[in-house]
Amino acid sequence: MKQIGIVDIGSNTVRLCIYKVDRNYQYDLELNMKESVRLRNYVKDGKLTEEGIDRLEKVLRVFTAIIDKDGIQDVKFFATQTVRMVENQADILRRMKDTFGIDIEVFSEEQESLTGFNGMNTYLVHEDEGLYVDLGGGSTEIVHFKDNKPLEYYCFDFGSIVLRNMIEHAIPTDDEIAYLNSYLHGKFEAVPWLRNLNKPLVVVGGSSRNLVRIDAFLTKREEPTHGYRLGLREITRIRKILMLLSIDEIEKINGFTSFRADIIIPSIYVFETLYKYIKADYYVCSRTGLREGVLVDMLGGGL
């Protein structure tokens, strides 16, 4: 068994995962540690502010200490949309290199999309064709795949935090939902191959996992999150129920990740709107995505 560390610097969370992996790419997740940093909220005038950089440094100080203490030799640090978009990216990477002696790779849109698809495709039994969706904090990656191969990909410049910042209320009003609907349709229209795709949505990310956990809580379904399926009626029902609750009540839902309470409704609305737009067969949650794709790459490629 090989021990591997992965540090994922996203727009919403920064996460440290430590895996034990065998020759067949099967793994045990020994450590899954995350911190809600919300780097996207610290972007001003095209740059990550000093406060945002300090927050990132504080988390990486803890994570690198754990890596050093455990003696993990094979470690990958990577960053996605927020670090990818800011003008002071080089300064951020240099500061982390000088402080911790680490190299952070900033993934391109294509690299993030296709690596995430590979992580899902390696570990999830799915239909022969579908739409892979990774809703992050600052961006959303989609990949149309068939017969285990990506056909097209696209990276939207919105994520859960971006959408949350577009509206005033954590529990959106009907007018705010209408605004999000118009915004999302405008974004989807920019992707010619997306309309009426008529294939399953295969969705990864924290909001996707929380959605199926809420459904399991409401329906008493005892099924694993990985591979959990929903229809449009269930997704819409959950979104409407959450709109009747307060943030405190949402946080208390069994199995819910509390720091996502203010972004869960806009996130679910993305799934709901995209489901309708492509006329999806159904929605299925995958627990594996970008980090597991990185894991496969570190082990030498796909299966």
C-alpha positions in Angstrom: 0.0 0.0 0.0 1.3 3.4 -1.0 0.6 6.5 1.1 -0.3 9.7 -0.8 -1.3 13.2 0.3 -3.4 15.6 -1.7 -4.0 19.3 -0.8 -6.9 20.8 -2.8 -7.0 24.6 -2.7 -10.5 25.5 -3.8 -12.6 28.6 -3.9 -14.7 27.5 -0.9 -12.7 25.0 1.0 -9.1 23.9 1.4 -8.8 20.2 2.0 -6.1 17.7 3.0 -6.7 14.1 2.0 -4.3 11.2 2.9 -4.9 8.0 1.0 -3.5 4.5 1.2 -3.6 3.0 -2.3 -2.9 -0.4 -3.7 -1.6 -1.4 -7.2 -5.2 -1.6 -8.5 -5.9 2.0 -7.6 -8.2 1.0 -4.7 -7.8 3.2 -1.7 -8.6 3.8 1.9 -9.1 7.5 2.8 -7.1 7.8 6.1 -7.6 11.5 6.6 -10.1 13.9 5.1 -9.6 17.3 6.7 -11.2 20.5 5.4 -11.3 24.2 6.3 -13.9 26.6 5.0 -11.7 29.5 3.8 -13.9 30.9 1.0 -11.0 32.4 -0.9 -13.4 33.7 -3.5 -14.7 36.2 -1.1 -11.2 37.8 -0.7 -10.8 38.7 -4.3 -10.8 42.5 -4.8 -9.9 44.4 -8.0 -8.7 41.2 -9.6 -6.3 40.2 -6.8 -6.5 38.0 -3.7 -6.3 40.3 -0.7 -3.7 40.1 2.0 -6.3 38.8 4.4 -7.2 36.0 1.9 -3.5 35.1 1.5 -3.1 35.1 5.3 -6.1 32.7 5.6 -4.6 30.4 3.1 -1.3 30.5 4.8 -2.8 29.7 8.2 -4.5 26.6 6.8 -1.5 25.4 4.9 0.6 25.8 8.1 -1.6 23.2 9.8 -1.8 20.9 6.8 2.0 20.9 6.1 2.7 20.2 9.8 0.4 17.1 9.6 2.1 16.0 6.4 5.6 16.4 8.0 4.5 14.7 11.2 3.1 11.7 9.3 6.2 11.5 7.1 4.1 11.6 3.9 6.6 11.8 1.0 4.3 11.8 -2.0 2.2 14.9 -1.8 0.4 17.0 -4.4 -0.7 20.6 -3.8 -3.0 22.1 -6.4 -5.3 25.1 -6.8 -8.3 25.8 -8.9 -10.5 28.8 -9.9 -9.8 31.5 -7.4 -6.0 31.2 -7.6 -6.3 30.6 -11.4 -8.1 33.9 -11.9 -6.2 36.4 -9.7 -3.6 38.7 -11.1 -1.2 38.1 -8.1 -1.1 34.4 -8.6 2.7 34.3 -9.0 3.2 36.2 -5.8 0.9 33.8 -3.9 2.7 30.7 -5.2 6.1 32.3 -4.4 5.0 33.2 -0.8 3.8 29.6 -0.2 7.0 28.2 -1.6 9.2 30.5 0.5 7.1 29.8 3.7 6.5 26.1 3.4 8.8 24.9 0.7 5.9 23.6 -1.4 5.0 23.9 -5.1 1.4 24.5 -5.9 0.2 23.6 -9.3 -2.6 25.8 -10.7 -4.9 23.7 -12.8 -6.2 25.0 -16.1 -9.9 24.8 -16.9 -9.3 21.8 -19.1 -7.1 20.0 -16.6 -9.6 20.5 -13.8 -12.5 19.3 -15.9 -10.9 16.2 -17.4 -9.0 15.2 -14.3 -12.3 15.4 -12.3 -14.1 13.3 -14.9 -11.3 10.7 -14.7 -11.7 10.5 -10.9 -15.4 10.0 -11.2 -15.1 7.6 -14.1 -12.5 5.4 -12.4 -14.5 4.8 -9.2 -18.2 5.1 -10.1 -20.3 2.6 -11.9 -22.4 4.7 -14.2 -24.4 4.8 -17.5 -22.5 4.6 -20.8 -23.2 8.3 -21.4 -23.9 11.3 -19.2 -22.9 14.8 -18.1 -20.3 15.1 -15.4 -20.9 18.2 -13.2 -18.5 19.6 -10.6 -20.0 22.6 -8.8 -17.3 24.3 -6.9 -17.2 27.6 -5.1 -15.9 29.8 -8.0 -16.5 27.7 -11.1 -18.5 24.8 -12.5 -16.9 22.2 -14.7 -19.0 20.0 -17.0 -17.9 17.1 -19.2 -20.1 15.2 -21.7 -18.8 11.6 -21.8 -19.6 8.4 -23.6 -18.1 5.0 -23.4 -15.7 6.1 -20.6 -14.3 8.9 -22.8 -14.8 12.7 -22.6 -16.4 14.2 -25.7 -16.8 17.8 -24.8 -16.0 19.9 -21.7 -16.8 23.4 -20.6 -15.9 25.5 -17.5 -18.5 28.0 -16.3 -17.3 31.1 -14.4 -19.8 30.7 -11.6 -19.9 28.5 -8.5 -21.9 28.3 -5.3 -20.1 31.3 -3.7 -20.4 33.4 -6.8 -24.1 32.7 -7.0 -24.6 33.4 -3.3 -22.9 36.8 -3.7 -25.2 37.7 -6.5 -28.3 37.7 -4.2 -29.0 39.5 -1.0 -30.6 36.7 1.1 -29.2 33.4 2.3 -32.7 32.0 1.9 -33.5 33.4 -1.6 -36.7 35.2 -2.3 -38.9 34.2 -5.3 -37.5 37.2 -7.2 -34.0 36.1 -6.5 -34.7 32.6 -7.7 -36.1 34.1 -10.9 -32.9 36.2 -11.3 -30.8 33.1 -10.8 -32.9 31.2 -13.4 -32.3 33.9 -16.0 -28.6 34.1 -15.2 -28.1 30.3 -15.4 -30.0 29.9 -18.6 -27.9 32.6 -20.2 -24.8 30.7 -19.2 -26.1 27.4 -20.4 -27.1 28.9 -23.8 -23.4 29.6 -24.4 -22.7 25.8 -24.7 -24.3 24.6 -27.9 -24.0 20.9 -27.2 -25.7 21.1 -23.8 -29.4 21.7 -24.7 -31.6 18.6 -24.6 -28.7 16.3 -24.0 -31.1 13.8 -22.5 -28.5 12.0 -20.4 -28.0 11.5 -16.6 -26.4 14.2 -14.5 -23.4 12.7 -12.6 -22.6 15.3 -10.0 -19.7 15.7 -7.5 -18.9 18.3 -4.8 -20.0 19.1 -1.3 -23.3 20.6 -2.3 -24.2 17.4 -4.2 -23.4 15.3 -1.2 -25.5 17.5 1.0 -28.4 17.3 -1.3 -28.6 13.5 -1.2 -28.0 13.5 2.5 -31.0 15.8 3.0 -33.1 13.4 0.8 -32.0 10.4 2.7 -32.9 12.2 6.0 -36.4 13.1 4.7 -37.2 9.8 3.1 -35.3 7.5 5.5 -33.5 5.9 2.5 -30.5 3.9 3.8 -28.2 4.0 0.8 -24.6 5.2 0.3 -24.0 8.7 -0.9 -21.8 7.4 -3.7 -24.2 6.4 -6.5 -27.3 7.8 -4.8 -30.0 8.7 -7.4 -32.6 11.4 -7.5 -35.3 12.7 -9.9 -36.3 16.2 -10.7 -39.3 16.0 -8.4 -37.2 15.2 -5.4 -34.6 17.9 -6.2 -37.3 20.6 -6.5 -39.1 19.4 -3.4 -35.9 19.6 -1.3 -35.1 23.1 -2.6 -38.6 24.3 -1.8 -38.5 22.8 1.7 -35.2 24.5 2.4 -36.6 27.8 1.3 -39.2 27.5 4.1 -36.5 27.1 6.8 -34.0 29.4 8.5 -30.3 29.1 8.2 -30.1 27.8 11.8 -32.7 25.1 10.9 -30.8 24.1 7.8 -27.6 23.7 9.8 -29.4 21.3 12.2 -30.4 18.9 9.4 -28.9 15.5 10.2 -25.7 14.9 8.1 -25.6 18.5 6.8 -22.4 20.4 6.5 -23.1 23.5 8.4 -20.7 25.9 6.7 -22.6 25.3 3.4 -26.0 26.4 4.8 -26.0 29.8 3.0 -25.0 28.3 -0.3 -27.0 25.1 -0.5 -30.2 26.6 -2.0 -28.3 28.4 -4.9 -26.4 25.2 -5.4 -29.4 22.9 -5.6 -31.0 25.4 -8.0 -28.1 24.9 -10.4 -28.7 21.1 -10.3 -32.5 21.7 -10.8 -32.1 24.1 -13.6 -29.5 22.1 -15.4 -31.6 18.9 -15.0 -34.5 20.7 -16.8 -32.2 22.3 -19.4 -30.7 19.1 -20.6 -33.8 17.0 -19.9 -31.8 14.6 -17.8 -32.8 11.0 -17.2 -31.9 11.3 -13.6 -29.3 12.7 -11.1 -26.6 10.6 -9.5 -24.1 11.7 -6.8 -20.5 10.7 -7.0 -18.2 11.0 -4.0 -15.2 10.8 -6.3 -14.0 13.5 -8.7 -11.1 15.9 -8.9 -9.0 14.7 -6.0 -9.4 11.1 -7.0 -8.5 12.0 -10.5 -5.3 13.6 -9.2 -4.7 10.4 -7.2 -5.0 8.2 -10.3 -2.6 10.6 -12.2 -0.1 10.3 -9.3 -0.3 6.5 -9.6 0.6 6.6 -13.3 -2.6 7.3 -15.2 -6.0 5.7 -15.8 -6.9 2.1 -15.4 
